[in-house]
């Protein structure tokens, strides 16, 4: 059984390695599972398949979720974990009801706590989901489905179940409970208290109608009856001509005739033999038989010459070219000629040609090709030698694998025992859950009874509303019926009115509208005949012109075809020469390759011989040493103590050598680790320096841009201010000039208005002085009222107008 961490890793691999351009979903899943089938069980394979199909099906839904997560938390999330978030988003939003919650809990805890904490805190925060994710989901699916199924049922209702998991994750990732967990716990505590305290039920007030006097119903006038007169068609005379007995006799005669006819058909069928109509169908049997016989006869006639000789492939076949092909070939030929002329001009101008460079280039390519062939041959020989050493290493690896397999079997037995214990514990936990669920089911009957009573009340109310609506509908239909009857009556009255008749039509008369070119139908037809004749003449002229252009085109095409044929003959000769030269080159290359191959084989043979000699020398040396050791042992058997001492010394020296080797190896490893750490710190420091430098450069650039913008704003502001001053000045000058013009135009009126204004001002000053002396006005009435009708403001204005008129 695979761990949950590895199971999620398999799911990530199958999603990342999928390419819809190359494979389908089914073929990719089967291929991936076939590779990893030995490591997985049946239930795990089903889980991986379902996760893969689900993430593929809801890919757009999950992309909206992960994109909003990355946009809102860019500092604590990584976009490389998008597949991981897709898997857990799919499990939570669509499959959480089917998964056992303990299994889901273990899956979450198998991953990095910080990643899971960020994702689950975001997903189960309903405010953030509605704010950032819901708009994107609504573009893909129906709003009702998103609000009811996804957000409320799959996320909001699961909050009490997931609260403990969120608390543990936040504690593990940050060392404290998050704000979301605290709010969930508060809401749960409030709901529990609310259930304990049973609230008193208040019966709602039932409204009673007022006792008002009912109005007497008005007598509705009876509708006018429209008589329906139905005219029936007269009875046809054919009905009176026939009789029932005659019809019955005719039917009997017809049945007897049919019976006799069927009997005759049966007798004919028994007399004549049954034949398939398929046999009479035409076939190709005789034709094929004749062809086979003719082929056999031809094979038997050895001396006869062939009637149809075989085609000669040496002669070039004639190709029929269409207009497009001729023009295309001519353009290609023209382009070649232009290139050749250009090359000749360059040769005349620069006094040199690129042919030498091209030849040198081809020679260098040929040399590189030969060097590459030598290198490949050398590599083949080295690989053959390396193969032998690899075979030896392979045998050693097999022995090592056998030892590790024995150790893994022992470890797997211990893990199997632990797994059995965990399964027993999970069974006990599930049994406890079942007992709790059965206890809660007993209270379900009471709640169902309450719901039935509520639904009954709602049904009665809806029934009353429906009756009221039906009554209104009947009244509306009655009003509409009356309107329709009135309309029908009006239409019939209109139809009874007499129709206006038109007078006769004369084709030689005009319409009499008074237009300049007004004509009758007869004149128009004559004009049409003239226009048709003119158009026929024009069409004949265009036809003659088209024939001329066509002939000229055909002549030009003929000339082009001849030029193309000549060019093709030249090209054919040129290609034949090139082919022969290429054959010679290939023969030379093949000879050189053979020579290189033989030289390499000689080298390999020499290397193998040298190896064998060295091996033989080593074996001879070892045999000699073995003989010497045997002789020494014969001489040293007498002194065993000396031998033991030498053996002990050898062991001591070997142990010292091993200790020194281990120390040196540890020092080298430590030096390598320190080097890597130093390199890593150096890279981090360089990156931080670069970031600081970039930030400083950005700030300097920003300050320069801001300073430049401020200066430009100041210049613009000054310019706008000066423009406004000029505009104000021009307006003032225009007003002054306008007033001067008005004074010059009517001086007397201007003087009279000035006099009236001065008089009004003096009278106003007198009235103000009189008001200040009195001092009896209140603070609320601040408007000045002059005493008497003579000194009223209206009289002053009237006097001034009278003076102006005078």
TORROBA-823708 format. One record per atom (N, C-alpha, C): x, y, z. Coordinates in steps of 0.2 Angstrom, whole numbers, plus 5000, padded with zeros to 4 digits. Atoms other than C-alpha are relative to their C-alpha. Layout:
XYZ
...
This chain:
500449945000
500050005000
500450065000
499649945001
500750174995
499850055005
500149944995
500850325007
499650054997
500449955003
499650465005
500450064996
499549955003
501150585001
500249974993
499850035006
501650464987
499450004995
500650005004
499850444981
499850074996
500149935002
499650634979
500550024995
499549995005
501350634970
499949974993
500250045007
500750504957
499450044997
500649965003
499150614954
500350064997
499749945003
500250774951
500449984994
499750035006
501350664939
499649994994
500450025005
499950604929
499750064997
500349935003
499250784927
500550044996
499549965003
500850864923
500349974993
499750035006
501450734910
499549994994
500550005005
499750744900
500150054995
500049955006
499850824883
499449984995
500650015004
498150834874
500249994993
499850005007
499050854857
500249934998
499850075002
499850684858
499649955001
500450064998
498750574868
499350025002
500649994997
496950564873
500049995008
500150014993
496350564892
500149925002
500050074998
496050374892
500649974999
499350035002
497650324883
500550025005
499449974995
498750434894
499949975007
500150034994
497950364910
500249935000
499850075001
498150184904
500749995000
499350005001
499950214899
500350015007
499749994993
500350294916
499949955005
500150054995
499550164926
500449934999
499750065002
500350024916
500850005002
499350004997
502050094921
500149995007
499950014993
501750104939
499549955003
500550054998
500549954941
500249965006
499850044995
501649854952
500150045007
499949964994
501849994965
499350025003
500649984998
499950024966
499549955001
500650055000
498349934972
499450024996
500649985004
496649934964
499750065002
500449944998
495850064975
500450064999
499649945001
497350184973
500050014992
500149985007
497250164954
499450034998
500649975001
495450204954
500050075002
500049944997
495750354965
500450054995
499649955005
497150424953
499650014994
500449995006
496050394938
499450055001
500649964998
494550484946
500350085001
499749934999
495650634951
500350034993
499849985006
496450644934
499450024995
500649985004
494750644925
499750065002
500449944997
493950764937
500450074999
499749945001
495350894936
500050024993
500049985007
495350884917
499350034998
500749985001
493450904917
499850075002
500249934997
493351054929
500750045000
499349965000
495051134923
499950075000
500249935000
494251304919
499850025007
500349984993
493351304936
500650005005
499550004995
494951264946
500550054998
499549955001
496051384936
499750075003
500349944997
494851524941
500250015008
499850004992
495151474960
500750015001
499349994998
497051454959
500250074998
499849945002
497251614949
499850065005
500249954995
496251714962
500449995006
499550014994
497351634976
500650034999
499349985001
498951674968
500050084999
500149935001
498351854964
499950035007
500149974994
497851884982
500549985005
499550024995
499251794991
500749994996
499450025004
500751814979
500749995004
499450004996
502051824993
500149935004
499950064996
501651655002
499749944996
500250055004
501051554987
500549994994
499650015006
502051474972
499649974995
500450025006
501351454955
500249934998
499850075002
502251284953
499649955004
500450044996
501051214966
499350004997
500750005002
499551244955
499649934999
500350065001
499251064951
499849975007
500250024993
499251024970
499450035002
500649964998
497951154973
499449984995
500550035004
496951084958
499749945003
500350064997
496850914966
499650015006
500449994994
496350974983
499450044999
500649965002
495151104975
499449954998
500550045003
494250964965
499749955006
500350054994
494150844981
499650045004
500449964995
493450984992
499350024997
500649975003
492251054979
499549954997
500450055004
491550894971
500049935003
500050074997
492050734981
500150005007
499950014993
492150774999
499549965004
500550044997
490550695003
500149924999
499850075002
491150524995
500649985004
499450024997
492850535004
499949995008
500050004993
492950475022
500550065003
499749934998
493450635032
500749985003
499350014997
494950545041
500549994995
499650015005
495650485025
500250074997
499849935003
495550665018
500550045005
499549964995
496350735034
500749975000
499350035001
497850615032
500350034994
499749975006
498050675014
500250075001
499849934999
498050855019
500650015005
499450004996
499350825033
500649974997
499450035004
500450725021
500450054996
499749955004
500750885012
500350065005
499749954996
501751045017
499450045004
500549974996
500751125031
499850084998
500149935002
501051305025
499650014994
500450005006
500351275008
499349985001
500750024999
498851185014
499650055004
500449954996
498451315027
499850064996
500249945004
498451455014
499549984996
500550025005
497451355002
499349995003
500750024997
496051295014
499850065004
500349944997
495951465024
499750044994
500349965005
495651545007
499349974997
500650045003
494351415000
499450005005
500550004996
493351405016
499850075003
500249934998
493251595019
499550024995
500649995005
491551625011
500050074997
500049935002
491751815010
500550014994
499549995005
493351805000
499849964993
500350045006
492551664988
499550044997
500549965003
491051774985
500350074996
499849945002
492151924982
500549994994
499450015005
493651854971
499849954995
500150065004
493051684964
499450004997
500750025002
491151684962
499950034993
500149975006
491251804947
500349964994
499750045005
492451694937
499649944999
500350075001
491451534941
499350014997
500749995003
489751614936
500150014992
499950005007
490551644918
500049934997
500050075002
490751454917
499449975001
500650044998
489251384926
499450055002
500649964998
487451434931
500150035007
500049974994
487351554945
499749975006
500450044995
486051454954
500449945003
499650064998
487251294954
500650025004
499449984996
488751394960
499850025007
500249974994
487751484974
499849945005
500350054996
486751334980
500449945001
499650065000
487851184976
500750005003
499350004999
489651234977
500150045007
499949964994
489651384990
499749985006
500450014994
488251345002
500149925002
500150074998
488151155001
500749975001
499350035000
490051104998
500550045004
499549964996
490951245007
499750025007
500349974993
489751335020
499849955005
500250054995
488951185027
500549955002
499550044998
490551095028
500550035006
499549964995
491351225040
500049975007
499950044994
490851135056
500449945000
499650065001
491650975050
500750024999
499349985002
493251065044
500350045005
499749954996
493451185058
500649975004
499550034997
494551065068
500649994996
499450015005
495651025053
500350074999
499749935001
495851215050
500450025006
499749984994
496351245068
500749965000
499450044999
497651105068
500550024994
499649985005
498351165051
500350075002
499749944999
498551345056
500550005006
499550014994
499351295073
500649974998
499450035002
500551185064
500450054995
499749965005
500951315050
500350075003
499849934998
500951485060
500150005008
499950004992
500951425079
499450035003
500649974997
499251505082
499449994996
500650015004
497451495077
499950074996
500149945005
496951605062
499350035002
500649964999
495551735062
499449964997
500550035003
494451625051
499849945005
500150064995
494551475064
499650035006
500449974994
494051595078
499350024999
500749985002
492551665069
499549944999
500450065000
491951485065
499849975007
500150024993
492151435083
499550045004
500549964997
491151585089
499349994997
500750025002
489751545077
499749945002
500350074998
489651365082
499850005007
500349994993
489551415100
499450035001
500749975000
488151535097
499549964998
500650055003
487151405087
499949955005
500250054995
487351285101
499650035006
500449974995
486751405114
499350014998
500649985003
485351455103
499549945000
500450065000
484751275102
499849985007
500250024993
484851245121
499450055003
500649954997
483751405125
499449994995
500650005005
482051365117
499650075001
500449945000
481251525112
499349995000
500750005000
479451565115
499750024994
500349995007
478351555100
499450055001
500549954999
477251705098
499549994994
500550015006
475651675087
499950074997
500149945003
475451805074
499350035000
500649975000
474051925073
499649994994
500450025006
472651875061
499650064999
500449945002
471952025052
499349994998
500750015001
470052045052
499850064996
500249955005
469152145038
499550055004
500549954997
468152305042
499349994998
500750015002
466252305043
499850064997
500249955004
465952415029
499349984996
500750015004
464252445019
500249974993
499950035007
464252335004
499650034995
500349975005
463852424988
499549954996
500550055004
462352354978
500349994993
499750025007
462852264962
499650034995
500449975006
462452354946
499849954995
500350055005
461452264933
500450014994
499550005006
462652214919
499549994994
500450015006
461852234902
500149944996
499950065003
461552084892
500450014993
499649995006
462752054877
499549994994
500450015007
462052074859
500149944997
499950075003
461751904852
500150014992
499849995007
462551894834
499749934997
500250065003
461551764824
500549974996
499550045004
462551624817
499649964995
500450045005
461851564800
500549964996
499550055004
462651404793
499649984994
500350025007
462351364775
500349934999
499850075001
462351174773
500049994992
499950025007
462951104756
499449954998
500550055002
461551004746
500249935000
499850075000
461550814747
500149984992
499950025007
462350744731
499549944998
500550045003
461250644719
500349934999
499750075001
462450494718
499849955006
500250044994
461850444736
499349964998
500750035001
460050414729
500149944994
499950055005
460750314714
500249935002
499750064998
461650174724
499549975006
500450034995
460850044736
500449965004
499650044995
461449944751
500149934998
500050075002
461049774744
500549994994
499650005005
461949824728
500750005002
499349994998
463549874737
500249935003
499850064997
463549704747
500149954995
499950055005
463349604731
500650014996
499449995003
464749694723
500649985004
499550024995
465849664738
500149925000
500050075000
465449474737
500349984993
499750025007
465849464718
500850025000
499349985000
467549554721
500449955004
499650054996
468049434735
500049934997
500050065004
467549284724
500650004995
499549995005
468649354710
500749995003
499350004996
470149384722
500249925002
499950074997
469949204729
500249954994
499850045006
469949124711
500750024998
499449985003
471449224706
500649975005
499550034995
472449174722
500149924999
499950085001
472048984719
500449994993
499650015006
472649004701
500750015001
499349994998
474249074707
500449955004
499750064996
474548934719
500149944996
499950065004
474248804706
500650014995
499449995004
475448884694
500749995004
499450004996
476748894708
500249925001
499950074999
476548704711
500249964994
499850035006
476648664693
500850024998
499449975002
478148774689
500550005006
499550004995
479848754698
500250075003
499849934997
480348894710
500750024998
499349975002
481749004704
500150065003
499849934997
482749144712
500150054994
499949955004
482749304703
500750024999
499349995000
484549324708
500449974994
499650045005
485049194695
499950044993
500149965006
484349304681
500350075000
499749944999
485349454687
500750004995
499350015005
486849494674
500650005005
499450004997
488549454680
500650004995
499449995004
490349464674
500449935000
499750075000
490749274675
500349994993
499850025007
490849244656
500650054998
499549955002
491949404654
500749985003
499450024997
493149354667
500349934998
499850075002
493249174661
500450014993
499649995007
493749234643
500650035001
499449964999
495049354650
500549955003
499550054997
495849204660
500249954995
499850045005
495849094645
500550034995
499549965005
496649224634
500750015003
499349994997
498049254647
500449935000
499750065000
498349064648
500349984992
499850015007
498449054628
500650044999
499449965001
499649194628
500749975003
499450034997
500849114640
500249934997
499850065003
500848954630
500350014993
499749995006
501349034614
500650035001
499349974998
503249054616
500350034994
499749975006
503749094598
499750074998
500349945002
502549234595
500350065003
499849944997
503149414597
499550045004
500549964996
502349534609
499650054996
500549965004
500849624602
500250075002
499949944998
501149774613
500750005004
499350004997
503049804617
500050045006
499949974993
503649864634
500250074998
499849935001
503850054636
500750015001
499349984999
505550134634
500150065005
500049954994
505950224650
500650054998
499449955002
507550314642
499750064997
500249945003
506550424632
499550055004
500449954996
505750584640
499350004998
500750005001
503950584642
499850074998
500249935002
503050734634
499550025005
500549974995
502150844647
499650054997
500449955002
500650944643
499950055005
500049944995
500751114652
499450044998
500649955000
499251224656
500350075000
499849935000
499351414656
500450025006
499749984994
499751434674
500749975001
499350044999
501251304673
500550044995
499549975005
501951394657
500250075003
499849944997
501851564666
500550005006
499650014994
502651494682
500749984998
499350025003
504051414672
500450064997
499749945003
504351574662
500350055005
499849964995
504451674678
500649975003
499550044997
505651544685
500750014996
499549995004
506751554670
500350074999
499849935000
506751744670
500450025006
499749984993
507251754688
500849974999
499350035001
508751634683
500450044996
499649965005
509251744669
500250075004
499949934997
509151904680
500649985005
499550024996
510251814693
500749994997
499450015004
511551764680
500350074998
499749935002
511651944673
500250045006
499749964994
511852014691
500749975002
499450034998
513251884694
500650034995
499549975005
514151944678
500250075001
499949934999
513952124682
500450015006
499650004995
514652094699
500849984999
499350025002
516152004691
500350054996
499749955004
516452144679
500250065005
499949944996
516352274693
500549995005
499550024995
517352184707
500649964998
499550035003
518452084696
500249935004
499950064996
518251924707
499349965000
500550055000
517051774708
499949965007
500050034993
516351684724
500049924999
499950075002
516651514715
500649975004
499450024996
518351494724
499849995007
500250004993
517551524741
499649945001
500550065000
516151394737
500449935000
499650065000
517451264732
500449985006
499750014993
518451294748
499649985005
500550014995
516951284758
499849924999
500250075001
516451114750
500649955002
499450044998
518251044753
500050005008
500050004992
518151094772
499449965002
500650044998
516451014773
500249925000
499850075001
517150854766
500549975005
499550024995
518650854778
499749995007
500450014993
517450874793
499649945000
500450065000
516450734787
500449945001
499550064999
517950614786
500250005007
499850004993
518450674803
499549975005
500650034996
516750634810
499949934999
500050075001
516750464802
500549965004
499550034996
518450424811
499850005007
500249994993
517750494827
499549945002
500650044998
516150384826
500349925000
499750075000
517250224822
500449995007
499650004994
518350264837
499549995006
500550014995
516850284848
499749935001
500350075000
516050114843
500549955003
499650054997
517650024848
500150015007
500049994992
517750114865
499449985003
500650024997
515950074868
500049925000
500050075000
516249894864
500449975006
499650014994
517649894877
499750015006
500449984994
516549984889
499549955002
500550044999
515249854887
500249945004
499750054996
516349714894
500050025007
500049984993
516649814910
499350015003
500649994998
514849854911
499649935002
500350064998
514349674911
500249975007
499850024993
515449634926
499750045005
500349964995
514749784935
499249985001
500750025000
512949724931
500049935004
500050064996
513349554939
500150015007
499949984993
513949634955
499450035003
500749964998
512349744955
499549955002
500550054999
511249594954
500149975007
499950034993
512049514970
499850055005
500249944995
511849684979
499350005001
500749995000
510049694974
499749945004
500250064996
509749514981
500050015007
500049994993
510349564998
499550065002
500549954998
509349724998
499349985000
500750035000
507749624993
499849975006
500150044994
507949515008
499950055006
500249954995
508049675019
499450034999
500749975001
506549755011
499449965002
500550054998
505549595014
499850015007
500150004993
505849605032
499750075002
500349934998
505449795033
499250004998
500750005002
503849765023
499549965005
500450044995
503249625036
499850055006
500149964994
503449755050
499550054998
500549955002
502449885040
499349974999
500650035001
501149765036
499649995007
500350014993
500849725055
499850075002
500349944998
500749915058
499450024997
500649995004
499549935044
499349975003
500650034997
498349805052
499850035006
500249974994
498449885068
499650074999
500349945002
497950055060
499349994998
500750015003
496449975051
499649985006
500450024995
495849895067
499750075004
500249934996
495850075076
499550044996
500549965004
494950155061
499349965000
500650045000
493650015061
499650025007
500349984994
493350055080
499750075000
500249935001
493250245076
499350004996
500650005005
491950215062
499449975004
500550034996
490950105074
499750055004
500249954995
490850245086
499650054996
500449955004
490250365072
499349974998
500750035002
488850245067
499650005006
500450004994
488250235085
499750075001
500249934999
488150425085
499550024995
500549995005
487250435069
499349975001
500650044999
485950305074
499650045006
500349974995
485650405090
499650074998
500349945003
485350565080
499449994996
500650025005
484050475068
499450005004
500650014997
482850455082
499650075001
500449935000
482450645083
499850024993
500249975007
482150655064
499250005000
500850015001
480250595066
499750075002
500349944998
479850755076
500150054996
499949945005
480650875064
499649994994
500450025007
479750785049
499350025001
500749984999
478050815058
499950085000
500049935000
478450995061
500050034993
500049985007
478951015043
499449994996
500650025003
477350935037
499550065002
500449954998
476351065047
500150064997
499849935003
477251215040
499849994993
500250015007
477051145022
499250014999
500750005001
475151125025
499850075001
500249934999
474951305031
500250044993
499849975006
475951365016
499649984994
500550035006
474851255004
499450045000
500749974999
473251335011
500150074998
499949935002
473951515009
500050004992
500050005007
474451474991
499449994996
500750025003
472751394987
499650065000
500449945000
471851554992
500350054995
499749955005
473051664982
499849984993
500250025007
472751554967
499350014998
500749995002
470851564968
499950084999
500149935002
470951754969
500350024993
499749985006
472051764954
499649974994
500550035005
470851644944
499450054999
500649955001
469451764948
500150064996
499749945004
470451914942
500049984992
499950025007
470851814926
499350004996
500650015003
469051774923
499750074998
500349935001
468551964924
500350034994
499649975006
469952014912
499849974994
500250035006
469451884900
499350024997
500749985002
467651944900
500050074997
500049935003
468152124897
500350004993
499650015007
469352064882
499549984995
500550035004
467851964875
499650064997
500549945002
466752124875
500450044995
499649955005
468152224866
500049964993
499950045006
468352084853
499350004996
500749995004
466452084849
499950074997
500149935003
466452274847
500450014994
499549995006
467952264835
499749964994
500350045005
467052124825
499450044997
500649975002
465452224824
500250064995
499849945004
466452384817
500349974994
499750025007
467452274804
499449984996
500650025004
465752204798
499750064997
500349945003
465052374796
500450044995
499649975005
466552434787
500049964993
500050045006
466452284775
499450024996
500649995004
464652334770
500050074996
499949945003
465252504764
500249994992
499950025007
465252514744
500850024998
499349995002
466952504736
500150054994
499949955005
467752634725
500349974994
499850045006
467952574707
500550054996
499549965003
469452634696
499850004992
500150005008
469352684677
500449964996
499650045005
470052594662
500750024999
499249995001
471952584657
500150014993
499849995007
472652654641
500750015000
499250005000
474452614637
500350054996
499749955004
474652754625
500050075004
500149944996
474252884638
500550015005
499649994994
475452964651
499750005006
500350004994
475152964669
499850075002
500249934999
475053154669
500250035006
499749974993
476153194684
500450074998
499749935002
476953344674
500849995000
499350005000
478753274673
500350014993
499749985006
479953324660
500049944994
499950055004
480353154652
499449955001
500550054999
478653074655
499749974994
500250045006
478152934643
499549955001
500550064999
476852804640
500349944999
499750065000
477152624640
500249984993
499850015007
477152614621
500750034998
499449965001
478552744620
500649975004
499450044996
479552654634
500249944996
499850065003
479452494624
500450014994
499649985006
480152574608
500750025002
499349984998
481552654618
500449945002
499750064997
481952484626
500349964994
499750045006
482152404608
500650044998
499449965002
483352544603
500649995005
499450014995
484452524619
500249934999
499850075001
484452334616
500549994994
499650005006
485152364598
500750035001
499449964999
486452484604
500549955005
499650054995
487052354618
500249944996
499850065004
487152214605
500650024996
499549975004
488252324594
500750005004
499449994995
489452364609
500249935002
499850074998
489452174614
500449974994
499650035006
490052124596
500750035000
499349975000
491452254597
500449975005
499650034994
492052194614
500249934998
499950075002
491952014607
500650004995
499449995004
493152064593
500650025003
499449984997
494352144604
500349955005
499850064996
494351994616
500449954996
499750055005
494751884601
500750024998
499349975002
496251994596
500549995006
499650014994
496951994614
500149935002
499950074999
496751804615
500549974996
499550025005
497751774599
500750025002
499349984998
499151884605
500249965006
499850044994
499151794622
500249934998
499850075002
499251624613
500750004997
499349995004
500751684602
500550015005
499549994995
501651744618
500149945004
500050064996
501251584627
500449944996
499650045004
501951484612
500850015000
499349985000
503551584612
500349975007
499750024993
503751554631
500149925000
499950074999
503451364629
500649984996
499450025003
504851354616
500650015004
499449984996
506051444627
500149955006
500050044994
505551334642
500349934998
499750075003
505951174631
500750004999
499350005001
507651234626
500450005007
499750004993
508051274645
500049945003
500150074997
507451104650
500549954997
499450055004
508651014637
500750025003
499449984997
510051124644
500149975007
500050034993
509651074662
500149935000
500050075000
509450894658
500849984998
499350025002
511250884650
500450025006
499649984994
511950984665
499949955006
500250054994
511050864678
500449944999
499750065001
511750714669
500850005002
499349994998
513550784671
500150005007
500049994993
513250824689
499949935003
500150074997
512550644692
500649964999
499450045001
514050564685
500650025005
499549984996
515250674695
499849985007
500250024993
514250634711
500149935001
499850085000
514450444707
500749995002
499350014999
516250464706
500250025007
499849984993
516350564723
499849955005
500350054995
515250434732
500549945000
499550065001
516450294725
500650015004
499449984996
517950384732
499950015007
500149994993
517150424749
499949935003
500150074998
516650234750
500749975001
499350035000
518450184747
500450035006
499749974994
519050304760
499749985007
500450034994
517750244773
500349935001
499750074999
518350064770
500750005002
499350004998
520150114772
500050025008
500049984993
519750204789
499749945004
500250064996
518750054795
500549955001
499550054999
520149934791
500550025005
499549984996
521350044800
499850005007
500350004994
520250064815
499949925003
500150074998
519949874815
500749975002
499350024999
521849844815
500250035007
499849974994
522049964830
499649965006
500450044995
520649874840
500349935001
499650074999
521549704836
500650015004
499449984996
523149784842
499950015008
500249994993
522349844858
499849945004
500250064997
521549674861
500549965002
499450044999
523149584859
500450035005
499649974995
524049704870
499749995007
500450014993
522649684884
500149925002
499950074999
522849494882
500749985003
499350014998
524749504884
500150025007
500049974993
524549614899
499749965005
500350054995
523349494907
500449945001
499650065000
524449344903
500650025005
499449984995
525949434912
499750015007
500249994993
524849484927
499849935003
500150074998
524249294928
500749975002
499450034999
526049234927
500350035006
499749974994
526649364940
499649975006
500350034994
525249304952
500149935001
499850074999
525649124949
500749995003
499350004997
527449154953
500050025007
500149984993
526949254969
499749945004
500350054996
525849114974
500449945001
499550054999
527248984972
500550025005
499649974995
528349094982
499750005007
500450014993
527049104996
500049935002
500050074998
526848924996
500749975003
499350024998
528748894998
500150035007
499949974993
528749025012
499649975005
500450034995
527348945021
500349935002
499750064998
528248775020
500650015005
499449994995
529848855028
499750035006
500349964994
528748965040
499649965005
500450044996
527748825047
500349985007
499750014994
529048795060
499950055005
500149944995
528848965067
499350034999
500749985001
526948995068
500050075004
500049934996
527249145081
500250054995
499849945004
528149245068
499550014995
500549995005
526849215055
499450045003
500649974997
525449265067
500250085001
499849934999
526449425071
500050044994
500049975006
526649465053
499350014998
500749995002
524849435050
499650065004
500349954996
524349545065
500350074998
499749945003
525549685058
499650024994
500349995006
524749665041
499350035001
500749984998
522949685049
500150085003
500049934997
523549845059
500250054995
499849955005
524349925044
499350014995
500749995004
522649885034
499550055004
500549964996
521649965048
500250075000
499849935001
522750115048
499950034994
500149975006
522650135030
499250024999
500749995000
520750115031
499850075004
500149944996
520650255045
500250064996
499749945003
521750375035
499550014994
500449995006
520650345019
499350035002
500649974998
519050375029
500050075002
499949934998
519750535037
500150054994
499949965006
520350595020
499350014996
500650005004
518650555012
499550055004
500549964997
517650645026
500250075000
499749945001
518850795025
499850034993
500249985007
518450805006
499350014999
500849995000
516550785009
499950075003
500149944996
516650925022
500150064996
499749945004
517651035010
499550014994
500549995006
516351004996
499450035002
500649974997
514851045007
500150075002
499849934998
515751205014
500050044993
499949965006
516151254996
499350014997
500749995003
514251224990
499750065004
500449954996
513651325005
500350074999
499749945001
514951465002
499750034993
500349985007
514351464983
499350035001
500749984999
512551474989
499950075003
500049944996
512851615001
500250064995
499749955005
513851704987
499450024995
500649995005
512351684975
499550055003
500549964996
511151754988
500250075001
499749934999
512251904992
500050044994
500049965006
512451944974
499350024997
500749985002
510551934971
499850055004
500249944995
510252044986
500350064998
499749945002
511452164980
499750034993
500349985007
510752164962
499350035001
500749974998
508952194970
500150075003
499949944997
509552334980
500250054995
499849955006
510452414965
499550024996
500649985005
508952394954
499550045004
500549964996
507852464968
500250085000
499749945000
509052614970
499950044993
500149975007
509052644951
499350024998
500749985001
507152634950
499850065004
500249944996
507052764964
500350064997
499749955004
508252874955
499650024994
500449995006
507352854939
499350035001
500749984999
505652884947
500150085003
499949934998
506353044956
500150054994
499949965006
507053114939
499450014996
500650005003
505453074931
499550055003
500449954996
504453164945
500250074999
499749935001
505653314944
499850034993
500149985007
505453324925
499350024999
500749985001
503553314926
499850065004
500249944996
503453444940
500250064996
499849945004
504453564929
499650014994
500549995006
503353534914
499450025002
500649984997
501853554925
500050085002
499949934998
502553724931
500050044994
500049965007
502853784913
499350004997
500750005002
501153724908
499550055004
500449964996
500353814923
500150074999
499949935002
501253974919
499750024994
500349995007
500753964901
499350015000
500750004999
498953934906
499850075003
500249944996
498954074918
500150074996
499949945005
499654204905
499550004995
500550005005
498454144893
499350035003
500649974997
497054174905
500050075001
499949934999
497754344909
499850044994
500149965006
497754394891
499349994998
500750015002
495954324888
499650055005
500349954995
495354424904
500150074997
499849935002
496254584897
499650014994
500449995006
495454564880
499350015001
500749994999
493754544887
499850065003
500149944997
493954694898
500050064995
500049955005
494554794883
499450014996
500650005004
493154734873
499450045003
500649974996
491854784887
500150085000
499949924999
492654964889
499850034993
500149985006
492654984870
499250004998
500750005001
490854924869
499650055003
500449954997
490255044882
500150074997
499949945004
491155184873
499650014994
500349995006
490355144857
499250015002
500749994998
488655134866
499850075002
500149934998
488855304873
500050054994
499949955006
489455384857
499449994995
500650015004
487955304848
499450035003
500649974998
486655374860
500250045007
499849974994
487355504872
499550035004
500549974996
485755584878
499749955004
500350064996
485055414884
500549995005
499550014995
486655384893
500050055005
500049944994
486655554902
499449995004
500650014996
484855524907
500049955005
500050064995
485155354914
500550025006
499549984994
486655424924
499750055005
500449964995
485555564931
499549975004
500550044996
484255444936
500349965005
499750044995
485455334944
500350045006
499749954995
486255484954
499450025005
500649994996
484455534960
499849955004
500250064996
484055364965
500549995006
499550014994
485655344975
499950055005
500149954995
485355514984
499449985004
500750014997
483555464988
500149945005
499950064995
484155294995
500450025006
499649974994
485455385006
499650035005
500449964995
484155495013
499549955004
500450054996
483055345017
500349965005
499650044995
484455255025
500150045006
499949964994
484855405036
499350015005
500650004996
482955415041
499949945004
500150064997
482955235045
500449995006
499550004995
484455245056
499850045006
500249964994
483655385066
499449975003
500650044997
482055285069
500249955005
499750054995
482955135076
499549955003
500550054997
481355035079
499949944996
500150065004
481654895066
500349945004
499850074997
481954715072
500649984996
499450035003
483554615068
499849954994
500250055005
482454495057
499950034993
500249965006
481854625045
500550054998
499449965002
483454695037
499950044994
500149965006
482754755021
499750075001
500249934999
482454945020
499450014996
500649975003
480755015016
499950075001
500049935000
480655195011
499350035002
500749984997
479155295020
499650044994
500549975005
477655345009
500049984993
500050035007
477155304992
500450044995
499649965005
478055444984
500849985000
499350024999
479755384991
500149925000
499950075000
479455194988
500549984994
499550025005
480755094978
499749994993
500450015007
479455054964
499950074997
500149935003
479155244962
500650034997
499449975002
480955284961
500249974993
499950035006
481155154947
499650034994
500449975005
479655224938
500250074998
499749935001
480355404939
500649994995
499450005004
481955344932
499849984993
500250025007
481055254917
499750064996
500349945003
480055414914
500550054998
499449965002
481655514914
500349984993
499650035006
482455394901
499550014994
500549995006
480855404890
500050074998
499949935002
480955594891
500650024996
